Amino acid sequence: MRTGALPLTRSPRADGPRAEDVADSRLVERTLAGDAEAFEALVRRYEERAWWAAYHLLGDAEEARDIAQEAFLRAYKALARFDFGMSFYTWLYRIVVNLSIDAMRKRGRLKPVALDDLAGGLAAPGGEPQPGERIESEETAARVREVLGKLPEKYRTVMTLRELDGLSCKEIASIVRSTHATVRWRLHIARRMFKEHWDRMERAARHEGLSQSGRLRRAEDRAPQP
């Protein structure tokens, strides 16, 4: 497996300079002036991306939905303190990530992803996959989530934001309030740790497969012949 790009569907996002940032600032201004519909427009624009950001960190669809809703509520309450020098999207992302990290700390670990959740939330684009492909994709996604859960929080966070949410290291630095160089270093460490855990899991799976094959052969040898 190539660890530079995890085998999970990334959340939708706009690449390159966002022309919508100008509109975002205008919507924030209108919200502060009392226009409730302006903030509703911001919610519609970013609710899916907020959900994906939380889901990639938490692995629970319902909890991710709650986190996204709470993030918008907090953003609305803190809007008077919004820094117009930064992107609203990055500012909202920071709130989502912080809430997700708090949730992870409370439960102490990542919750395993149910295959039913993966089937609905991580469907591959471009048509319905064949049943065999879908099962394989779901199993791989569950294993990726398991390995991510083994990483320390600061490494898991940057790797999730980079590999699953597709954010740049500069964007991640702004979200986690760290330097660009620190994020790049953490990402390097996170990828190395992920590969080590993944390789260890692969070896264990192969060993278990060989052990099961051996047990089956021995059982067949002991079975009475017709």
Buried (B, 14 or more C-beta within 10 A) or exposed (E): BEBEEBBBBBBEBEEEEBEBBEBBBEBBBBBEEEEEEBBEBBBEBBBEBBBBBBBBBBBBBEBBBBBBBBBBEBBBEEBEEBEEEEBBBBBBBBBBBBBBBEBBEEEEEBBEBBBEBBBEBBBEEEEEBEEEEBEEBBEBBBBBBBBBBBBEEBBBBBBBBBBBBBBEBEBBBBBBEBEBEBBBBBBEBBBEBBBEBBEEBEEEEEEEEEEEEEEEEEEEEEEEEE
